[in-house]
Amino acid sequence: MHTNWDDLRLFLSVAREGGLSAAGKLLRLDPATLGRRMARLEDAVGAGLFMKSPQGYALTEAGAELLARAETAEAAMRLATASLPDHSESLKGQMRIGAPDGCANYILPQVCAALAQDHPDLDIQIVALPRVFNLSRREADLAIGVSAPTAGRLTVQKITDYSLHLAAAQNYLKRHGPIETIEDLRAHRIVGYIPDMIFDRELDYLADIGVGRVPLASNSVSVQLNLLRHGGGVGVVHDFALPSAPKVKRILMDHISLTRSFYLIRHEDDRQNAKLARFAAELGAGVRAEVAKLQAATLT
C-alpha cells in the first residue's frame, strides 16, 4: 500500500467530521474534490474506507485501522516539526484559539492585538463559540475553558480566577428603585443564559443564586450585557466586562459574589510543540494580566 501524507491528512478530516461537506469547510476544499481524493485513497489502500449514508460517512473496519495509523503518523509529524530549532525570535504561521464568548469579546482582543504587535508574521484566529471545543478534531490549536476537562488526551493549565456580580443599568435602577436584599430580586426582570443552552455547569450562575425564571435570555454573555445596558433588568456580569459598560453598576455585592476560572487547554500530542508552548505561555500571561487590569478598573 502506498499513500502520501496529504491524502492521509484529508482522510483524517473526513473521518473526524463524519462527512465531505463539514471536512471541506475546514480544509477549504470543494466536497466533490474531496470525494475524488477519498476514492483515490481507497484505490490505493485496496479497500473501502467509509460507509456512505444520508447521515454522513462512517468508517469501515479498514477505515478504522487506517485512522489509527494516520493518527500515529500525524503525531509523529507534529513531534518532528516541533523538534526543529526555531532560529527566529518572532513566532510565525497560524494559531487558532477557541474560547467562550465572554473571554473572546472582552479579554482576547486586547491580548491578541499585543501578540500580533510582538509577532508580525503570526496569524491569530479567535473562534468565539458558546460551547466546549473538541481539540481532538483539531477545531483549534488550543482552547480556553471555564472548567478543567477530566476526559480526553488533554493538558490543562489554570490561567486565572475571575469575579462575577449581579449588575443593572443606572437608568433601570432609577426607574425601579434600589435593590437592597436578595428578596428584592423577585420583583425584577432577570437577564441570563437560556437554561437549556448552558454548555458548562460553571456557567449556571443563577442556580447558585436561587433564581428560576429568566425572562430575558441569550446564549451569549455579550448579548446579556447589552440587554442590561439597555435597561432590560438584572443579571450576572463578569467584572472584567464592566469597563466596557460604564453605566452598568454592580449591586448586592455584600450578598452575592461568584468566582470562576479560565483554563488553557491543549491536546496532549502537542506537548512537545515548542512553538505552541511558547504561544500558550504568552497567551496565558496576557489573559492573566488583562483580567487583573480590567477587574482593578471596576474598583475605581
RABEL-V704618 format. One record per residue. N is the residue number from 1. RES is the residue in three letters. SS is DSSP state (~ for helix, > for strand, _ for the rest). PHI is phi in radians with two decimals (NA if undefined). PSI is psi in degrees with one decimal (* if undefined). Layout:
N/RES/SS/PHI/PSI  N/RES/SS/PHI/PSI
This chain:
1/MET/_/NA/128.6  2/HIS/_/-2.15/118.2  3/THR/_/-2.32/150.8  4/ASN/_/-1.78/162.1  5/TRP/~/-1.09/-35.5  6/ASP/~/-1.09/-41.1  7/ASP/~/-1.10/-41.2  8/LEU/~/-1.13/-37.2  9/ARG/~/-1.07/-43.8  10/LEU/~/-1.16/-41.0  11/PHE/~/-1.03/-42.3  12/LEU/~/-1.03/-42.0  13/SER/~/-1.15/-44.6  14/VAL/~/-1.11/-42.7  15/ALA/~/-1.11/-42.0  16/ARG/~/-1.30/-35.5  17/GLU/~/-1.52/-16.8  18/GLY/_/1.34/20.8  19/GLY/_/3.02/166.5  20/LEU/~/-1.30/-40.1  21/SER/~/-1.12/-49.9  22/ALA/~/-1.11/-43.2  23/ALA/~/-1.15/-38.9  24/GLY/~/-1.06/-36.9  25/LYS/~/-1.12/-43.1  26/LEU/~/-1.15/-39.5  27/LEU/~/-1.54/-9.8  28/ARG/_/1.02/45.9  29/LEU/_/-2.17/145.0  30/ASP/_/-1.14/134.7  31/PRO/~/-0.96/-35.3  32/ALA/~/-1.14/-41.2  33/THR/~/-1.11/-43.3  34/LEU/~/-1.11/-38.1  35/GLY/~/-1.09/-40.4  36/ARG/~/-1.14/-38.1  37/ARG/~/-1.16/-37.0  38/MET/~/-1.22/-36.5  39/ALA/~/-1.13/-39.3  40/ARG/~/-1.12/-39.3  41/LEU/~/-1.16/-40.6  42/GLU/~/-1.09/-38.3  43/ASP/~/-1.10/-42.0  44/ALA/~/-1.17/-38.1  45/VAL/~/-1.33/-31.6  46/GLY/_/1.43/25.3  47/ALA/_/-2.77/152.7  48/GLY/_/-1.27/134.1  49/LEU/_/-1.76/-21.1  50/PHE/>/-2.31/147.1  51/MET/>/-1.77/115.8  52/LYS/>/-1.65/136.6  53/SER/>/-2.64/169.9  54/PRO/_/-1.03/-23.4  55/GLN/_/-1.43/-11.1  56/GLY/>/2.36/-160.8  57/TYR/>/-1.88/117.2  58/ALA/>/-1.85/143.5  59/LEU/>/-1.28/138.0  60/THR/_/-1.39/178.8  61/GLU/~/-1.07/-41.8  62/ALA/~/-1.13/-37.6  63/GLY/~/-1.13/-40.8  64/ALA/~/-1.12/-39.0  65/GLU/~/-1.13/-41.8  66/LEU/~/-1.18/-35.7  67/LEU/~/-1.03/-45.4  68/ALA/~/-1.05/-42.7  69/ARG/~/-1.19/-39.7  70/ALA/~/-1.16/-37.9  71/GLU/~/-1.19/-35.0  72/THR/~/-1.12/-43.4  73/ALA/~/-1.12/-39.6  74/GLU/~/-1.08/-45.6  75/ALA/~/-1.10/-39.9  76/ALA/~/-1.15/-39.2  77/MET/~/-1.10/-42.5  78/ARG/~/-1.12/-43.2  79/LEU/~/-1.12/-40.6  80/ALA/~/-1.14/-41.2  81/THR/~/-1.17/-41.4  82/ALA/~/-1.14/-29.0  83/SER/_/-1.38/-11.5  84/LEU/_/-1.23/134.4  85/PRO/_/-1.18/141.9  86/ASP/_/-1.83/107.3  87/HIS/_/-1.52/1.6  88/SER/_/-1.76/140.8  89/GLU/_/-1.35/-20.4  90/SER/_/-1.78/136.5  91/LEU/_/-1.25/146.8  92/LYS/_/-2.31/165.9  93/GLY/>/1.65/-153.7  94/GLN/>/-2.10/139.6  95/MET/>/-2.29/128.4  96/ARG/>/-1.98/126.2  97/ILE/>/-1.95/127.7  98/GLY/>/-1.71/135.7  99/ALA/>/-2.70/151.0  100/PRO/_/-1.13/154.2  101/ASP/~/-1.22/-21.1  102/GLY/~/-1.11/-48.9  103/CYS/~/-1.14/-42.2  104/ALA/~/-1.15/-32.6  105/ASN/~/-1.50/-38.3  106/TYR/~/-1.93/-11.7  107/ILE/_/-2.08/-53.3  108/LEU/~/-1.14/-33.3  109/PRO/~/-0.99/-45.6  110/GLN/~/-1.17/-44.0  111/VAL/~/-1.13/-45.2  112/CYS/~/-1.28/-30.7  113/ALA/~/-1.10/-39.9  114/ALA/~/-1.19/-39.6  115/LEU/~/-1.12/-38.9  116/ALA/~/-1.13/-33.9  117/GLN/~/-1.16/-39.7  118/ASP/~/-1.32/-27.4  119/HIS/_/-2.27/79.1  120/PRO/_/-1.10/-18.9  121/ASP/_/-1.69/9.1  122/LEU/>/-1.74/129.6  123/ASP/>/-1.73/118.4  124/ILE/>/-1.92/127.9  125/GLN/>/-2.06/129.0  126/ILE/>/-1.89/118.8  127/VAL/>/-1.85/109.4  128/ALA/>/-1.75/107.8  129/LEU/_/-2.42/138.6  130/PRO/_/-1.43/65.1  131/ARG/_/-2.86/173.0  132/VAL/_/-1.43/136.2  133/PHE/_/-1.51/144.2  134/ASN/_/-1.75/98.3  135/LEU/~/-1.28/-23.8  136/SER/~/-1.13/-29.2  137/ARG/~/-1.59/6.7  138/ARG/_/1.04/39.8  139/GLU/_/-1.22/-23.1  140/ALA/_/-2.72/161.2  141/ASP/_/-1.32/-33.2  142/LEU/>/-2.72/161.5  143/ALA/>/-2.36/154.4  144/ILE/>/-1.92/128.7  145/GLY/>/-2.18/165.7  146/VAL/_/-1.76/2.0  147/SER/_/-2.56/158.2  148/ALA/_/-1.55/113.4  149/PRO/_/-1.11/144.5  150/THR/_/-1.92/-5.4  151/ALA/_/-2.10/156.3  152/GLY/_/1.64/162.3  153/ARG/_/-1.55/80.3  154/LEU/>/-2.27/152.7  155/THR/>/-1.91/135.5  156/VAL/>/-2.23/132.3  157/GLN/>/-2.32/127.4  158/LYS/>/-1.24/132.3  159/ILE/>/-1.60/-57.7  160/THR/>/-2.95/159.4  161/ASP/>/-1.50/157.7  162/TYR/>/-2.50/160.4  163/SER/>/-1.94/151.3  164/LEU/>/-2.36/147.3  165/HIS/>/-2.48/162.2  166/LEU/>/-1.21/146.1  167/ALA/>/-2.66/160.8  168/ALA/>/-2.72/158.3  169/ALA/>/-1.26/148.7  170/GLN/~/-1.02/-39.6  171/ASN/~/-1.20/-31.1  172/TYR/~/-1.16/-46.1  173/LEU/~/-1.13/-33.7  174/LYS/~/-1.17/-38.3  175/ARG/~/-1.31/-36.8  176/HIS/~/-1.85/-2.4  177/GLY/_/1.54/165.1  178/PRO/_/-1.19/152.9  179/ILE/_/-1.99/109.4  180/GLU/_/-1.94/-19.7  181/THR/_/-2.35/162.1  182/ILE/~/-1.07/-35.3  183/GLU/~/-1.08/-29.7  184/ASP/~/-1.09/-23.3  185/LEU/~/-1.08/-27.2  186/ARG/~/-1.07/-23.1  187/ALA/~/-1.62/7.7  188/HIS/_/-2.15/152.0  189/ARG/_/-1.29/132.4  190/ILE/>/-1.77/136.4  191/VAL/>/-1.92/134.1  192/GLY/>/-3.02/-161.9  193/TYR/_/-1.31/150.5  194/ILE/_/-1.15/118.9  195/PRO/~/-0.92/-43.9  196/ASP/~/-1.49/8.0  197/MET/~/-2.03/14.2  198/ILE/_/-1.34/112.6  199/PHE/_/-1.57/-6.7  200/ASP/_/-2.53/133.0  201/ARG/~/-0.96/-30.5  202/GLU/~/-1.14/-15.6  203/LEU/~/-1.64/-1.4  204/ASP/_/-1.46/64.4  205/TYR/~/-1.09/-43.6  206/LEU/~/-1.17/-28.5  207/ALA/~/-1.11/-35.4  208/ASP/~/-1.16/-24.9  209/ILE/~/-1.62/-15.9  210/GLY/_/1.57/20.9  211/VAL/_/-1.60/135.0  212/GLY/_/-1.77/-76.6  213/ARG/_/-1.19/138.0  214/VAL/_/-2.19/91.5  215/PRO/_/-1.12/-30.9  216/LEU/>/-2.12/112.7  217/ALA/>/-2.37/152.3  218/SER/_/-2.67/154.0  219/ASN/_/-1.44/0.0  220/SER/_/-1.99/128.4  221/VAL/~/-1.23/-28.0  222/SER/~/-1.20/-36.4  223/VAL/~/-1.16/-41.6  224/GLN/~/-1.03/-43.2  225/LEU/~/-1.12/-38.6  226/ASN/~/-1.18/-33.8  227/LEU/~/-1.07/-42.2  228/LEU/~/-1.16/-43.0  229/ARG/~/-0.98/-35.5  230/HIS/_/-1.63/19.7  231/GLY/_/1.35/27.2  232/GLY/_/-1.26/-27.2  233/GLY/_/2.76/-145.3  234/VAL/>/-2.10/138.0  235/GLY/>/-2.74/170.0  236/VAL/>/-1.47/131.9  237/VAL/>/-2.27/142.1  238/HIS/>/-1.15/132.7  239/ASP/~/-1.03/-35.1  240/PHE/~/-1.22/-13.2  241/ALA/~/-1.56/-17.6  242/LEU/~/-1.13/-33.3  243/PRO/~/-1.02/-22.7  244/SER/~/-1.47/-5.8  245/ALA/_/-2.39/72.3  246/PRO/_/-1.09/-18.8  247/LYS/_/-1.62/4.5  248/VAL/>/-1.75/125.9  249/LYS/>/-2.08/145.1  250/ARG/>/-1.27/146.4  251/ILE/>/-2.33/162.3  252/LEU/_/0.90/37.1  253/MET/_/-1.14/-27.4  254/ASP/_/-1.36/-13.7  255/HIS/_/-1.82/-37.8  256/ILE/_/-2.33/119.9  257/SER/_/-2.57/121.7  258/LEU/>/-1.91/146.7  259/THR/>/-2.21/130.3  260/ARG/>/-2.27/177.9  261/SER/>/-2.38/152.7  262/PHE/>/-1.81/139.2  263/TYR/>/-2.15/141.2  264/LEU/>/-1.69/124.4  265/ILE/>/-2.15/130.1  266/ARG/>/-2.31/160.3  267/HIS/>/-1.32/141.5  268/GLU/~/-1.04/-31.9  269/ASP/~/-1.12/-17.7  270/ASP/~/-1.63/9.9  271/ARG/_/-0.99/-36.0  272/GLN/_/-1.63/5.4  273/ASN/_/-1.41/102.6  274/ALA/~/-1.12/-39.2  275/LYS/~/-1.10/-47.0  276/LEU/~/-1.17/-37.6  277/ALA/~/-1.09/-41.2  278/ARG/~/-1.18/-43.2  279/PHE/~/-1.10/-42.7  280/ALA/~/-1.07/-41.1  281/ALA/~/-1.12/-43.3  282/GLU/~/-1.22/-38.1  283/LEU/~/-1.13/-47.1  284/GLY/~/-1.06/-43.0  285/ALA/~/-1.11/-40.2  286/GLY/~/-1.14/-44.1  287/VAL/~/-1.09/-44.5  288/ARG/~/-1.04/-45.4  289/ALA/~/-1.19/-39.4  290/GLU/~/-1.20/-41.0  291/VAL/~/-1.07/-45.9  292/ALA/~/-1.07/-41.9  293/LYS/~/-1.14/-46.3  294/LEU/~/-1.20/-39.0  295/GLN/~/-1.18/-34.5  296/ALA/~/-1.14/-32.7  297/ALA/~/-1.15/-25.9  298/THR/_/-1.29/-13.8  299/LEU/_/-1.55/-12.1  300/THR/_/-1.55/*
